[in-house]
Amino acid sequence: MAGAAIYSLFIINKSGGLIFYKDYGSAGRMDTNDSLRLASLWHSMHAISQQLSPTVGCSGVELLEADTFDLHCFQSLTGTKFFVVCEPGTQRMEGLLKFIYELYADYVLKNPFYEMEMPIRCELFDLNLLQAVQKDRVALLSR
């Protein structure tokens, strides 16, 4: 694995609005409109999958596997969705997403200047998120 395993991270509020987007890959960067469209599309697919699932209590799509990427999703109890686009076959993304949720709870939700459902602009969150992603990359590359 020569490059970064994680391509990008999206955080979507319970209404389907993109509140955070970070690109970690160098190839195929999306512009703002594309990232908004993808977040909206994923929110819709996630909601539809919950309703159409034959399984009682289904929480929606958690993993979408494609030829060139995997998309892992974690939904918090409040409906906020965290999803990571990564290299196919990347392991342990569920743990990383839960850790990102912990960072979100610690640095965004506890920030007295943050307004719920609004875009995230928090330097401590950005810094700790970058450290978590880099640490995860080092762990993946050392295997």
FENUR-V470885 format. One line per field, one symbol per residue. ss: DSSP state (H for helix, E for strand, L for the rest). phi: phi as a letter, one per 30 degrees, with the letter a starting at -180 (. if undefined). burial: 1 if it has 16 or more other C-alpha atoms within 10 Angstrom, else 0. A space follows every 10 residues. Layout:
ss->???
phi->???
burial->???
//
This chain:
ss->LLLLLEEEEE EELLLLLEEE EEELLLLLLL LHHHHHHHHH HHHHHHHHHH HHLLLLLLLL LLEEELLLLE EEEEELLLLL EEEEEELLLL LLHHHHHHHH HHHHHHHHHL LLLLLLLLLL LLHHHHHHHH HHHHHHHHHH HLL
phi->.dcddcdabb bcdddjddca bbcccccidc dedddddddd ddeddddddd ddddddidcj dcbccbdcac bcbbcdddjd ccbccbdeid cidddddddd dddeddccdd ddcdceiced bbdddeddde dddddddddd ddd
burial->0001111111 1111011111 1011000000 0000110011 0110010001 0000000001 1010000011 1111100001 1111111100 0011011101 1011001100 0000000011 0000110010 0110010000 000
//
